[in-house]
């Protein structure tokens, strides 16, 4: 499975917003070759294979942010 997060670590609306941005960045980089300064490491994984998992996480976080005020009035 692709990127996962622990919902218990998300306490504030800002936590959810930051996690959403993190997952979007992680998804954007998924499948790309990378270099840590020692030469290019070729990613031979199939690009986009984890896309459904990203979509589910993104949708869940977006809904939590959208309805944050309603669900956390007290």
Secondary structure, DSSP 8 states (H G I E B T S, - for coil): ------GGG--SHHHHHHHHHHHHHHHHHTT--EESSSSEE---S-TTTTHHHHHHHHHHHHHHHHTHHHHT--
